[in-house]
Amino acid sequence: MPQSDPHTPNPDTPNLARMYDYLLGGKDNFAVDREALDRLADLIPEAVPQARAARGFLQRAVRYAAAQGVDQFLDVGSGLPTQGNVHEVVPDARVVYVDHDPVVAEHGRALLGDRDRAVFVEADLLDPVRMLDQAAAHLDPARPVGVLLVSVLHFVPDSVNPHAVLACLRGALAPGSHLAIAHATSSGDAPAGGTRRGPEEIQAFFGDFVMVEPGLVQAHEWRPDRPRLVGGTRLPLLAGMAWKP
């Protein structure tokens, strides 16, 4: 039996990146992705608002870092760059999208086309040295970088020592770099295949970086674009940003 090409999208199997694209109103998804997300929303009602809160946080974090002079970004575990992504928020910045899924990476490259300031690379956060080496072909590691780990780390189990991975990543960044993290918290259901972590564990991922106000808070409460309504929904997703002195 011929082997399927690992870089070719499979319309018969749901893909997390395409499901997320559908959730954000994109068109780069299949019926199987839409059906899977609809089932997930029925089982875990907060999944949809949580994902949208994560995307809103990413956009605000990128704008904040850009206002501090950061003009290059590394979006790790980005999924497909289709709706409200980094290169749309800061079109003059250099952006490297990273995903370990070869199908997502190939699809991402096709979606970006011949843009010269935004590229997609296939790499794994768990091999941060190799990931940063690949990114260095497009970003200047001697200058500040905005690193985005939005809804990624809760899919990394404790068994692979994610704190050591983050320590390696933080150590390689130039002073002035900013690190943004959004992570599902133990106050709610864990993501499918994910790991629950409490606020202290999530805070530890920032190491000795200096937290940006208001610190580690619910994602939709991090520097919101508009005042929060009294009695608004609370979501089990904490987010924050910190910078390297």
N, C-alpha and C positions, 0 to 999 in steps of 0.2 A: 504494500500500500504506500503511495507517495506521501512524503512528509509535507505538512502544511508549512508555508513560509512564515516564520515568526514575526516578520515585518508587515504582514498583510492583515488588515482588519478582518475579524471573523464576525459576520452578521448574525451568527447563531448563538454567540456567547456574550453575555453582558460584560461591559468594560467600565470600570469605575470612572475613568476620565470622561468617557462619552456620556455616562449617566450624569456626571456633574455638568457637562456641557448642556444637556437637556434641561437640567434644573435651572440653569442660568438663562435659559431662553435661546440657546444656540441651535444650530441645524446639523451639526456634525455628530449625529447619533443614529442608531438603528432602532427598529421597533422593539427588539429584545432589550435594549437599554431603557427605553421608556417604560416598558412593562415592569422591569426590575425595580426602577425607581418608584413607580407607583405602588408596588407591593411593599417596598421599604417604608414609604411614607405612611402606609396603613398600619404597619407594625410599630414604627417608631415615629410618631407624629412630629417630634421636634427635629427630625433629621433635615427637613427642607429649610425651616428658618435658621437652623444652625449653620448649614452650608452657606446660606445667603449672608449670614452675619460674618462668616469667615471671609467671604469675598469683599464685603464692605470694609472690614478691618484691613485687609491687604491693600486696598486702594488708598485708604487714609494713611496707612503706614508708609506707603511709597511716596505719597505727597509730602508727608512730614520729612522723610529723609531727604527728598529732593530739595526741600526748603532749607535744609542744613548744608547744602552743597554737594550731596551725593548724586553722581550722574552715571553710575553703573550699578546694575542689580543682578543678583543671582537668585533665581526663583526655583527652589528645590522641591521636587515632587509636584510640579506645576500642573500636570494634566494638560489638556489641549488649550492652546492660546487662542481662544475664540471669542469670549465675552468679557469685556471690562478688564483686560489683562494689563500687565505692567507696561508694555510698550505703547498701549493706548493712553494710559494715565500720564506717562512721561515720555512723549514721543521723541524727545531729543536725547534721551539717555541710551546707553548701551545696555542690552538685556540679554542674559543667557538663561534660557529655560532648561530645566533638567528633569528627566524622568528615567527610571530604570526599566520601564516597560518598552521593549523595542517597537511594538505596534504604535504606542502613543508617540514615541520619539519620531518615527517615520511619518506618521500623520501630522505631527506638529511641524516638521520641516516643510511638508507640503503646504500647510496652511500659511506659514510665514512667507513662503515664496522666496523672492530674491531681495528681501530687506537686508540692508547692510548693517543695521544697528541692533537687530534682534535675531538671535539664532537659537536652535534647539539642539541639545546634546543628550546622548544616551549615557547615563552614568548613575552611580549608586551612592547615596548619602553614606552608606556604611563603609565605603572606601573613599574617605574625604580627600586623601592625598591625590588619588587619581582624578577624582571629580574636579578638584581645584586646578590640577594640571590641564585638564581639558578646557576649563573655563578661561585659563590664562591665555589661551589662543585668541580670545575675544575681549577680555577685560584686562586692565592693568592692575596686577596684584599689589603694586607699590602705592596705590591710591585707595581711598575709602570705597568700600563696596557695601551695598545694601543687600543683606542676605535674608531671604524670606523662607521661613519654615512654617507654612500655614496649613494646619490640619494634616501634618505629616508625621510628627513624632509619636502620636498615639498609635500609629501602626508599626512602631519599632519596639519590640519586646525588650524587657530588662535583660534577657538572657544574652543579648549581643552588646550589652554595655553602652547604651546610647550616650551616657554622660561622658565617656571617654571619646566617643565620636565628636561630640560637641566641643570638648576641650581642644581636640586637634583642629577643628574648624575655626574656633575662636582664635587660637594661637597663630593661625596662618594669615589672619586678616590685618590689614594696615590700620593704624590709629585713625579714628574718625569714622570707622565702619559702623554700620548699624545692623542689629540683628532683631528681626521680628518673628515672634512665635505665637501661634494659636494652637491650643491643645485642649481636647476634650477632658473634662475634669471628672473626678470620682463621684461628684454629687449627682451624676446622671448615668444613663446607660452608656456602656462602652460602645464605640463604633464597631461595626462588624469586623471581627478579627483583630480588634484593637485592645489597647492596654489602658486601664484606668490609672490616673495619677492625681494626687492631691496638689493643692497650690504650692506647697513647699517643694515638692519634687519638680514641678514645672518651673518654679522660680530658679531652681538650681541649674537649669539648662543655660541660663544667662551668665553663669560664672561670676567673674568680678567686673563685668560690664556695668556701666552706670545706667540705671533704669530711667526712662523718659516718663514724665508725669502723664497719666495718673498711676503708673505702675502696672501690676498684673491685675486685670479686671475682666469682667465679662466682655466678650468681643464687641458687642454692640454699644458698650459704654466707653470704649477707648476713643477719646477725642471725637465724639459723634458730630456729624454735620448739622444736626438739629437737636433741640432739647428732647430728652427722653420723656415719653408720656408717663404720668403717674400711674403706677400699677401695671406697667408694661410687662411683657413676658420675660421670665428669667430663663436663660439657656445654659446648659452645662458645657460652656466653651469659654475658657480663659485665654486672654491675649495680652501681649505687652511688647514693648520695644526697648532695647538698650543699646548704648554706643560704647565703643572702645576708646578709652582715654589715650 
